[in-house]
Amino acid sequence: MSSWPDTRLVELFGIEIPIVLAPMASSSGPPLVSAVSHAGGLGSLPCAALSIDQARDAFTKIRSQTSLPVSMNFFCHEQPAVDAQQASAWREQLRSYFDEFGVDMDAPPPASPIRSFGADYCALVEELKPAVVSFHFGLPDVSLMARLHATGAKVIASATTVAEARWLEARGCDAIVAQGFEAGGHRGSFLAGTATAQQVGTFALVPQVVDAVNVPVIAAGGVADARGIAAAFALGASGVQIGTAYLSCPESSLPANYREALRHAGDDSTVLTNVFTGRPARGIVTRVVAEIGPLAAQTQPFPLASTTLAPLRAKAESLGSNDFSPFWAGQAAALACVMPAFELTRRLASEALERIGV
Ligand SMILES: Cc1cc2nc3c(=O)[nH]c(=O)nc-3n(C[C@H](O)[C@H](O)[C@H](O)COP(=O)(O)O)c2cc1C
């Protein structure tokens, strides 16, 4: 494959193709991650919903498929304590659904599998030594950052504003993921708060972040084909992070109802909503989003809102209903080409290079 107009990212990560598979909690497991790394991109293993043992097992599976660079991804949110009043207020808002689906409102909700990065995950990184460690919702403290860098890993994180990008660079990030408003899944915002009306789109965000920092910038949000990749390079990015376009690959861990929803998604099928987890995230509009969202004035703090919703979701799905299912997806979902991830990665790269004309 001929060379890219900006090679900073491929050199930094030791990869051939400047395409990062977005880490996608609960959706991208070892088969998808290893296929993208094997193709020459950077596969990212989302660890936020995995216990230490599950993360180790998943990474070991990937290593049995490829020895090429892989990233491990973690969340850095504040882990909230359960506030009984908030929980009961959120349950009250959902009362009519509990009644409709015959679910016991007073049964204790399950614990959230989502965890924030700490010393235990850091020890796992020291043990497994991935080439890259990536973060959403900020960064761990200085001492953990030093331990990560001491393993030889490059550390990257999402920024949704120029101020966040500068903050990440000042704390030692080796590259920055500029995540535009179009992106599927949670906004990685950590300084910007959750004011959704001010969220910046990829086309405006990437060049402003490129101007503000010296490290390579990875464009994320709405990139789904070679045109998007070429545009990202034209805006000054050194690579792209693609999530939604990989969701329909046969290697993803999506259930059939999610795949079906993606098949029917158009340009305006998604919305930023906080009803599933308590934080704004982009997904396909389903009943609960339409009826009490997209942005409920009060939910529970991330990720607790999802635990209250969990029994409703389980009951509805058992009856074949998607009313409470979070189908995370970005605005470019309809541009996705359904094919195996290895082929998709190679095709995106060769078509982008053709377009860029190098
Ligand atoms: C299903 C899904 C799950 C996601 N989960 C994570 C995650 O666990 N960690 C993370 O850093 N980003 C996560 N994201 C956000 C992606 O990193 C990325 O910003 C986004 O996918 C890029 O936009 P695109 O979906 O339009 O390609 C997720 C996105 C999706 C679509």
PDBQT file of the ligand as one rigid body, heavy atoms in Angstrom, charges set to zero:
ROOT
HETATM    1  C1  LIG A 401     -21.637   1.059  19.625  1.00  0.00    +0.000 C 
HETATM    2  C2  LIG A 401     -20.620   2.078  20.070  1.00  0.00    +0.000 A 
HETATM    3  C3  LIG A 401     -19.972   1.884  21.278  1.00  0.00    +0.000 A 
HETATM    4  C4  LIG A 401     -18.964   2.786  21.670  1.00  0.00    +0.000 A 
HETATM    5  N1  LIG A 401     -18.268   2.527  22.826  1.00  0.00    +0.000 NA
HETATM    6  C5  LIG A 401     -17.148   3.250  23.087  1.00  0.00    +0.000 A 
HETATM    7  C6  LIG A 401     -16.246   2.826  24.110  1.00  0.00    +0.000 A 
HETATM    8  O1  LIG A 401     -16.449   1.825  24.787  1.00  0.00    +0.000 OA
HETATM    9  N2  LIG A 401     -15.119   3.587  24.300  1.00  0.00    +0.000 N 
HETATM   10  C7  LIG A 401     -14.847   4.704  23.546  1.00  0.00    +0.000 A 
HETATM   11  O2  LIG A 401     -13.798   5.321  23.754  1.00  0.00    +0.000 OA
HETATM   12  N3  LIG A 401     -15.680   5.097  22.568  1.00  0.00    +0.000 NA
HETATM   13  C8  LIG A 401     -16.809   4.402  22.307  1.00  0.00    +0.000 A 
HETATM   14  N4  LIG A 401     -17.623   4.778  21.267  1.00  0.00    +0.000 N 
HETATM   15  C9  LIG A 401     -17.336   6.018  20.511  1.00  0.00    +0.000 C 
HETATM   16  C10 LIG A 401     -16.256   5.739  19.456  1.00  0.00    +0.000 C 
HETATM   17  O3  LIG A 401     -14.992   5.679  20.073  1.00  0.00    +0.000 OA
HETATM   18  C11 LIG A 401     -16.159   6.812  18.357  1.00  0.00    +0.000 C 
HETATM   19  O4  LIG A 401     -16.011   8.094  18.913  1.00  0.00    +0.000 OA
HETATM   20  C12 LIG A 401     -17.305   6.813  17.399  1.00  0.00    +0.000 C 
HETATM   21  O5  LIG A 401     -17.708   5.511  17.074  1.00  0.00    +0.000 OA
HETATM   22  C13 LIG A 401     -16.915   7.519  16.104  1.00  0.00    +0.000 C 
HETATM   23  O6  LIG A 401     -18.034   7.856  15.339  1.00  0.00    +0.000 OA
HETATM   24  P1  LIG A 401     -18.736   6.884  14.271  1.00  0.00    +0.000 P 
HETATM   25  O7  LIG A 401     -19.517   5.925  15.093  1.00  0.00    +0.000 OA
HETATM   26  O8  LIG A 401     -19.564   7.822  13.473  1.00  0.00    +0.000 OA
HETATM   27  O9  LIG A 401     -17.662   6.203  13.478  1.00  0.00    +0.000 OA
HETATM   28  C14 LIG A 401     -18.650   3.920  20.858  1.00  0.00    +0.000 A 
HETATM   29  C15 LIG A 401     -19.339   4.105  19.659  1.00  0.00    +0.000 A 
HETATM   30  C16 LIG A 401     -20.307   3.198  19.251  1.00  0.00    +0.000 A 
HETATM   31  C17 LIG A 401     -20.986   3.407  17.922  1.00  0.00    +0.000 C 
ENDROOT
TORSDOF 0
